[in-house]
Amino acid sequence: PSPPSPDYFLSPKRLASSPIPPRSKGLAMETSASGAEPANAGIEGSADPCSSAGGGHRLSVHQIVGGGKAADIVLWKCKRATVGVIFGATIAWWLFEKSELSFLTICCDVLLILIVVQLIWVKISGLLNKQPRQLPELVLSEEMVNNAAASFRVKVNNMLMIAHDITLGKDFRLFFQVSYHAIVSLWLLHEIIMITDQ
């Protein structure tokens, strides 16, 4: 038989029926049993930092990490998936280091290789009289383009109005905020470029 699973593998149903009371209730139960006044008797609604907002039950590590497949990978519940993620990240890092190429260049190379593989697959399936997989059509609707253009136009107009106000000297506080952020951003960009050029 397998050993009992740790707390972070407990299901939400099992957590909801947990016999462990929240800390504030547990303190009140202990002090009322001993006859002493509880330490938080004058404080109403003291919240337990480890309890969830809904029922006052403690959160598991799995729930704190976010739950789902990502939490399973982080907590090594799915060992093969976790090893695969670590191995994939290591290979990606090694490719970036050894090839001395940028992320964008490698992404373009991978996309070109996938296009060539798809083309070869379609040609081979045509020779073997098999139906190739249907690819979804990549079409931008007119409505989507119009919505994007309208939101972009509003943002550009707002930036132009701010620049106009700064140029005319109507808002010195905004001028100093923008210039401070511009200087800090340019300095950070300079530092990042100096680190990556080494």
C-alpha positions in Angstrom: 0.0 0.0 0.0 1.1 3.5 -0.7 2.0 5.9 2.2 -0.5 8.5 3.1 -0.3 11.7 1.0 0.9 15.0 2.4 -1.5 17.8 3.2 -1.0 19.6 -0.1 -2.5 16.6 -1.9 -5.8 16.7 0.0 -8.9 17.3 -2.1 -11.1 20.4 -1.4 -13.9 18.1 -0.2 -11.5 16.6 2.4 -10.3 20.1 3.4 -13.9 21.3 3.9 -14.6 18.4 6.3 -11.3 18.9 8.2 -11.6 18.4 12.0 -9.0 21.1 12.6 -10.8 24.3 13.6 -9.4 27.7 12.6 -6.9 29.2 14.9 -9.2 31.8 16.3 -11.9 29.2 17.2 -9.3 26.8 18.5 -7.9 29.4 20.8 -11.4 30.2 22.0 -12.2 26.5 22.6 -8.9 26.0 24.5 -9.4 29.0 26.7 -13.1 28.3 27.4 -12.3 24.8 28.4 -9.7 26.0 30.9 -12.0 28.8 32.1 -9.6 31.6 31.2 -10.5 34.7 29.1 -9.4 34.3 25.4 -6.6 36.5 24.3 -8.7 38.0 21.4 -12.0 38.2 23.3 -12.3 42.0 22.7 -11.4 41.8 19.0 -14.4 40.9 16.9 -13.9 39.2 13.5 -10.1 38.6 13.9 -9.0 37.1 10.6 -6.8 34.1 10.4 -4.1 34.8 7.8 -3.9 31.1 6.9 -7.6 30.7 6.4 -9.6 31.1 3.2 -12.1 33.9 2.9 -15.1 31.5 2.4 -15.3 29.0 5.2 -12.5 29.7 7.6 -10.6 26.5 6.6 -6.9 26.4 6.2 -5.5 26.6 2.7 -3.3 23.9 1.5 0.0 24.5 -0.2 -1.5 23.3 -3.4 -4.2 26.0 -3.2 -1.7 28.7 -2.3 0.5 27.9 -5.3 -2.6 28.3 -7.5 -4.0 24.8 -7.9 -4.4 22.9 -11.1 -1.7 21.4 -13.3 0.8 24.2 -12.7 0.7 23.6 -8.9 1.1 19.9 -9.5 4.3 20.6 -11.5 5.7 23.1 -9.0 5.1 20.7 -6.1 6.5 17.7 -8.0 3.2 15.8 -7.9 3.6 15.0 -11.6 7.2 14.0 -11.6 7.5 13.4 -15.3 6.0 16.7 -16.2 8.2 18.5 -13.7 11.3 16.8 -15.0 10.2 17.7 -18.6 9.7 21.4 -17.7 13.1 21.5 -16.0 14.8 19.7 -18.9 13.0 21.9 -21.5 14.1 25.1 -19.7 17.6 23.8 -19.4 17.8 23.0 -23.2 16.3 26.4 -24.1 18.9 28.1 -21.9 21.7 26.0 -23.4 20.5 26.9 -26.9 20.5 30.6 -26.1 23.9 30.5 -24.5 25.7 28.4 -27.2 24.1 29.8 -30.3 24.5 33.4 -29.1 21.3 34.3 -30.9 18.4 36.4 -29.6 15.1 35.0 -28.5 13.3 36.5 -31.5 15.8 34.8 -33.9 15.4 31.4 -32.3 11.5 31.8 -32.3 11.6 32.7 -36.1 13.9 29.7 -36.8 11.5 27.3 -34.9 8.5 28.7 -36.7 10.2 28.2 -40.1 11.1 24.7 -39.2 7.5 24.0 -38.2 6.3 25.4 -41.5 8.7 23.2 -43.5 7.6 20.1 -41.4 3.9 21.0 -42.1 4.6 21.4 -45.8 6.4 18.0 -46.0 3.6 16.4 -44.0 1.0 17.7 -46.4 3.0 16.5 -49.4 3.6 13.0 -47.9 -0.1 12.6 -47.0 -1.1 13.6 -50.5 1.2 10.9 -51.9 -0.2 8.3 -49.5 -3.8 9.3 -50.3 -4.4 10.4 -46.7 -6.5 13.4 -45.8 -4.1 16.1 -44.3 -5.1 17.8 -41.1 -7.1 20.9 -41.6 -5.4 24.1 -40.3 -7.6 26.9 -39.0 -7.8 29.9 -41.3 -6.0 32.9 -39.9 -8.2 35.8 -40.7 -8.5 39.2 -39.0 -12.1 40.4 -39.0 -12.8 44.0 -40.0 -14.5 44.6 -36.7 -11.4 43.4 -34.7 -9.1 45.7 -36.8 -11.5 48.7 -36.4 -11.7 48.1 -32.6 -7.9 47.9 -32.3 -7.4 51.1 -34.4 -10.0 53.0 -32.4 -8.4 52.1 -29.1 -5.0 52.9 -30.5 -6.2 56.3 -31.8 -7.6 57.2 -28.3 -4.4 56.4 -26.6 -2.3 58.3 -29.1 -4.6 61.3 -28.8 -4.3 61.2 -25.0 -0.5 61.1 -25.3 -0.5 64.0 -27.7 -2.7 66.1 -25.4 -0.4 65.4 -22.5 2.6 66.3 -24.7 0.8 69.5 -25.7 0.1 70.5 -22.1 3.7 69.8 -21.1 5.0 71.8 -24.1 2.9 74.8 -23.2 3.9 74.6 -19.6 0.4 74.1 -18.2 1.4 71.2 -15.9 4.9 71.4 -14.4 4.2 68.5 -12.0 3.4 66.3 -15.0 6.4 67.6 -16.8 8.7 66.5 -14.0 7.0 63.1 -13.6 7.3 62.4 -17.3 10.9 63.5 -17.5 11.8 61.5 -14.3 10.3 58.4 -15.7 11.9 58.9 -19.1 15.3 59.4 -17.6 14.9 56.3 -15.3 13.6 54.2 -18.2 16.5 55.2 -20.5 19.0 54.5 -17.8 17.5 51.0 -17.2 17.5 50.3 -20.9 21.1 51.4 -21.1 22.1 49.1 -18.2 20.2 46.1 -19.8 21.9 46.7 -23.1 25.3 46.9 -21.4 24.7 43.7 -19.5 23.5 41.8 -22.6 26.4 43.0 -24.8 29.0 41.5 -22.6 
